[in-house]
Amino acid sequence: MKRKILILTVIVMLLVSVSSSVFAAGMPAAHGLTGAEFGQAVSSLPPGAIAAHVSGR
């Protein structure tokens, strides 16, 4: 039983790590920017601006 839980946990962790790298290119493309332009724009934002943007506040 413990081994099954361990294996399931490892599989979930791998899926999360792979999916984050697969979808990393999505946000610049969704905003019509290159990766460098998107990074520069995000870096210039004040703290909390991204959270407000994503949550729609």
N, C-alpha and C positions, 0 to 999 in steps of 0.2 A: 504494500500500500504506500509506504513512504517513497519507494522508488518511483511509482507512478506519479505521485505528486511532484517529485523532483523533476522528472522528465517533462511533465506538463508545464511546470514553471519555466524550465529552460526553453521550451518551444515557444511559449508566450513571449518571453524576453527577446528571443531571436526575431520573432515576427514584428515586435514593436521596434526594434532597432533597424530592421530592414525597411519597414514601411516608412519610417521617418526619413531615411536617406532617399527612398524612391520618390516621395512626395516633396522633397526639399525644393525642387525646381518649380513647384506649382505657384507659390506666392508671387515671385517676380513676374511670371507669365500672366497671372491673373490681373496684375496691375499694369501690364504693358511696359515693363521695364526689363533691362538686362539684370543679371545677378549683381554686377558691380554698382549699377545705379540704385537698385533696391537696397543693397547694403548701406550705401551712403545715405539714402533717404531715411532708413530706419535708425542709423547711428545719430542722425541730427535731431531726432524726436526727443521730447522731454520724457522723464520717467512716467510710466502709466499710460502713455498715449496709445501704445499698441493694444493694451488690454481694453481701453475704452473703445478703440476702433473695432476690435474683434467682437466685443460684447454688444456693440451698437449703441453705446451710451453717448 
